[in-house]
Amino acid sequence: MQSYPIKLTYHARTYAFGGRLIPEILEKLDLPEGVVAETWEISDYRETTGEITNGEYAGRTLHDLTTEYPDELVGTGWRGPHFPLLEKFIDASNMLPVHLHADDETARSKHGEPHGKTEAWHILWAAEDATILAGVKEGLSREELRDAFLAQDHDAVMPRHPIRAGDTIYVPGGVIHTFGPDTLVFEVQQTSDLGQFVTPEDLYGNPLDQETWEANVDAALDELRTDYHPRPTPGLALENGRAAANRRILCCAGPHFALERWTLTRPHTEPSHPWRCLTLSNVGDPARIEYAGGTETLRRGESCILPAAIGEVRVVPEGEVSLIVCYVPDLQRDVVVPLREAGYSDEEIRGLGETGI
């Protein structure tokens, strides 16, 4: 495989909860007019698989490269039906519908899918009144939950938390949730689009008939997980070598992905790690990515994949670069050990998600 920073086309969705935050705040170009709720920046999910826009593989799909070069693209020894990460910008100008996604076991046994959808939200911008509702309060029966959902009294059964820019919320499959209004989010998730909704409209704001709505509520209750309670976290900061002007925050982690936020004002050298790729999404000033084969520029609102086989790369900021960095971690090597070495307690590390400790 010819390894270089791979850029992709994105897939836009016009759900009713969106607005124009993505072009206004991220300055993302070529978006359709009107409401844009999501742009799928890196995706290998069915018809949304991205088409490569640069370099030798321009015109081919991410799915093509994932199946042809799994070791070189994703990581040594990796095998799977598709690229393991799906990443989006989400405009929650209005509250999202209250919903959940299947966990891995439910996805396989009930839906015939290879895995479910654990996700995390990294808050890029939020108004003062922005909140999340996530998980359910303890001690509630299925009947009490059902009655509350049909009464649309979500606060009666779901904890609400304020959010602000820089927070990250880890949400395992099976955990019911919503967020907004006036919120711009970066989301990383497993490659899946399974979902069950308890609100009386579909994603485009169309009302459901009573029978369909109640059936949806019952289906969600069948898949509901009640033992995990997501909370916003600012993440845990790690030193970034001698470049004291640079900052690295480990925002969340679990078996399916880790998410970091890098703020760079000086060049950063990322060492070779052939066991995993990285994805970069830029929400700051432009950056040059220098690698053995050349240079690629990543502008505000753009994303790319650094293949596992790319070797050492150097990220050179043009101003202050703010990168969201995602990868499939070895939890001990990539998360637990460096955080313990930085002086964090196991309790603090557990607060990042499902870290295995």
Buried (B, 14 or more C-beta within 10 A) or exposed (E): BEBBBBBBBBBBBBBBBBBBBBBEBBEBEEBEEEBBBBBBBBBBBEEBBBBBBEBEBEEEBBBBBBBEBBBBBBBEEBEBEBBBBBBBBBBBBBBBBBBBBBBBEBBBEBEEBBBBBBBBBBBBBBBEEBBBBBBBBEEBEEEBBBBBBBEEEBEBBBBEBEBBEBBBBBBBBBBBBBBBBBBBBBBBBBBBBBBBBBBBEBBEEEEBEEEEBBEBBBBBBEBBBBEBEBEBBEBBEBEBEEBEEBBBBBBBBBBBBBBBBBBBBBBBEBEEBBBBBBBBBBBBBBBBBBBEBEEBBBBBBBBBBBBBBBBEBEBBBEEEBBBBBBBBBBBEEBBBEBBBEBEBEEEBBEBBBBBBE
